[in-house]
Amino acid sequence: MIQALPSPEAVLDRDCEQRSASGYLDAVQARPSHRVMIFQRGKTLIRGQEILFFESAAAAAKLSADVLTIYLGKTLPGHHQHLPAGTDIVLKVLADDADPSAWASEGTSWAGYREAAALLSGPDAAIFIQAQAVANWHQSHRFCPRCGSATELLWAGWMRRCTLDASEHFPRTDPAVIVAIVGADERILLANNFAWEPHRYSTVAGFVEAGESAEQAARREIFEEVGVHLHSTHYIGSQAWPFPRSLMLGFIAHTDDVDAVPDNTEVREARWFGRAELQAAVLSGEAIISQRLSIARELIERWYGGPIRDRGEDVAGSAVAGGLS
C-alpha cells in the first residue's frame, strides 16, 4: 500500500490531560531538555531536510517576554529520528514585525509548509502541520467571538478565555472532503484552480457544510466545481491540513459522466487523464501534480497503482507502475 501521508501514527504525546493544569507550561519551560520551534508568518526555520529545533537556553536569549507560546507535546518513543523520546516541544510564534534575521544562521532558511513538505520527514511534517494549525487559530481568536473583548491564553496554549464574559474557546478543526474522481473508463479527473499556475492539476476539495455528511459534501462539491455526478464514494483516510486548520477527508469516487464542466469561479479547467498519459505529462512538465506528503498525491497514486515519478526524478528513485494505461 502507498503511504504518502505524513504519519499514520501520532508523533507527539500532546499531554491533553496535564496541559490544562495551572503552571504546566512554566514547568515544561523550566526543563533544560525542552526544544523550541520558532514560527513567524506561517514559516519556520529549516536546516537541510529537518525543522530546526532550538535548545532552550539559545532560544531564551533571543525571545521577548510577550511572545505567543504553545506547548505542542513530547516526542513518543521511536517516532522522531533525531529527538529523544520524551523531548518536550514548545512553539514560539514571533510577532509579524519581529526581525527574522536574528534567528537564521548559515545553512538555515525560513520556509512555509508547502515549500518544506517535499523535504521534511513524515514526523517533522506532522509537527509543522500541528504548529501551523494552532498558530492560525490563535491569530483569528485574539478577541471573543461572543462579545469582542480580548481573550487570554490558558491551558498551555490550547484554550483562550474571554476576559469579560469568561467564555472558553478551543482550537477548531474544519472538516473538508478531497476527492479523486474516476470515470467508467478508469481515467481520473483532475482540476486546475484559478489560484494555481495553469498547468497544475489536483483532486477536487471543499469544506463540509453544517448538517452535511462527508459523503453528501463530496457529491455536492464535485457537482458544483466540475459538474459531474458521483454514483459511489469510498473513504480512504484523513490528513490534517493547516490552511487554515482543516481535516481533509479523502475519498476515491466514481462517476459515469464523461463531460466535466468547470465552474469558472474556483476551477479553471477539468481534465481527464489515463494512467500512462498522466505519467507522461508529469515527466514532460505538461502537468504538475500535488506534492508527496499530501493526501491529494496519496489519492492520485492509489488510483495510479503505485508511485508517480516527478519531472527530473531518477528512475531508480521511484518505480513506475508497470503495464498501466
Secondary structure as GFF3:
##gff-version 3
##sequence-region A 1 325
A	DSSP	beta_strand	12	13	.	.	.	ID=ss1
A	DSSP	alpha_helix	24	29	.	.	.	ID=ss2
A	DSSP	beta_strand	35	40	.	.	.	ID=ss3
A	DSSP	beta_strand	43	47	.	.	.	ID=ss4
A	DSSP	beta_strand	50	51	.	.	.	ID=ss5
A	DSSP	beta_strand	54	55	.	.	.	ID=ss6
A	DSSP	alpha_helix	56	60	.	.	.	ID=ss7
A	DSSP	beta_strand	68	75	.	.	.	ID=ss8
A	DSSP	beta_strand	88	93	.	.	.	ID=ss9
A	DSSP	three_ten_helix	100	102	.	.	.	ID=ss10
A	DSSP	beta_strand	108	112	.	.	.	ID=ss11
A	DSSP	alpha_helix	113	116	.	.	.	ID=ss12
A	DSSP	alpha_helix	122	140	.	.	.	ID=ss13
A	DSSP	beta_strand	151	154	.	.	.	ID=ss14
A	DSSP	three_ten_helix	155	157	.	.	.	ID=ss15
A	DSSP	beta_strand	159	162	.	.	.	ID=ss16
A	DSSP	beta_strand	168	169	.	.	.	ID=ss17
A	DSSP	beta_strand	174	182	.	.	.	ID=ss18
A	DSSP	beta_strand	188	193	.	.	.	ID=ss19
A	DSSP	beta_strand	204	207	.	.	.	ID=ss20
A	DSSP	alpha_helix	214	226	.	.	.	ID=ss21
A	DSSP	beta_strand	232	241	.	.	.	ID=ss22
A	DSSP	beta_strand	246	254	.	.	.	ID=ss23
A	DSSP	beta_strand	267	273	.	.	.	ID=ss24
A	DSSP	alpha_helix	275	284	.	.	.	ID=ss25
A	DSSP	alpha_helix	295	304	.	.	.	ID=ss26
A	DSSP	three_ten_helix	315	317	.	.	.	ID=ss27
###
